Amino acid sequence: MEFIVKKDGCHGFVVTRKGYPKEYHAHTSTANGARTLINLINQGLLPRSVYLQGSARRLLTNDEYQRLKRPKQKYYNTSGHNKR
């Protein structure tokens, strides 16, 4: 998939899909956020951030969004000990 990132005045950045109507766009506050969103979508991964998940939904068709892999649940060691 090809995306275009443009600076949106002083408000942040707009990510659009190349070859799709302008409805397929999302706003991010930083260039790094836009780059992260594009990299995750190209890897087939659903972002952990709720905001980036909404951005991914706006950039992709319903079928493409459903095919994204959900992130694995993070593991937390409740005892606080490092076991080897």
Steps between C-alpha positions, in 0.01 A plus 500: 500500500618848423436796725563873471592708806445875481551773757163641603581862577595532865267221620702191410506258208244339270551144375308407183489187286633539151237416238202515738237772558585772749273336760786253563709734713613536861654776709802461727669760717858398412691368201621211717137405576421498127810289428410255779144464371617431144763247615249309715244485219763380251606228749136393538483594869226686685643788706476478881397865529123553483554823305722328241246215476238756397746649253567156352124443468465825303791414268394143418193330359297284741648178360856629526443619857358162606812325366735696729648285777413599855796587724608238751414565860794638694639276775549647845689309767294564813764373742758752381775239489708412199494124467756331281 
